[in-house]
């Protein structure tokens, strides 16, 4: 972990607000001597750290430049009351957060970011079909995406037999798959016209690289059947 002693309170505040890494938050809390328990969640850690860092960044009101967006935002944050409701929202499970509306004006910036992240990481059971003939020999693909809400998200997505029962993929990666294209050279046939000297004409077209087929969620019986199948094939480590 990098030394934070050379970072300003403003830089630490931005780091705390943007990260979803519990170890980073715990490290900063230890450095700032902010107490927390072993099972303290990400939301609660942020609730503890943000007021401390905001106090360290305080500027007398008479010196505040409200035309400066950073100072204006800091001033606005200081006036926002810290409620139990806010703490409860940040500690809600991801499945519950994903059902909430991030555009609700009554939510704080942290709450909106948590909801956006939960929606992006929501798992869908899908079959992914590779439509690119140039990659027909591939058995699967590793996809990576990064943004300020989710951090780095990487997952292997199989095709073919491994894909038989579907695969659980985060929504953020599915959105990337659905946007990808591959290039194909296609002959241009002009009705009623003959190409000069028999030379064929071509154009490049861009077609969807993947087809994403959404499947129903697994039932309890199906989950139990898959578990038995994986155990029989030795796909699950039962040594521990």
HUWOMO-V610087 format. One record per helix or strand. SS is the DSSP state (alpha for helix, beta for strand). FROM is the first residue (numbers start at 0). TO is the last residue. Records with the same first field share a line. If there is no record, write none. Layout:
SS=FROM-TO  FROM-TO
This chain:
alpha=8-17  21-30  41-55  60-62  68-78  83-89  93-96  108-119  132-134  159-162  170-178  195-197  219-231
beta=122-129  139-146  150-157  166-169  180-187  200-207  209-213
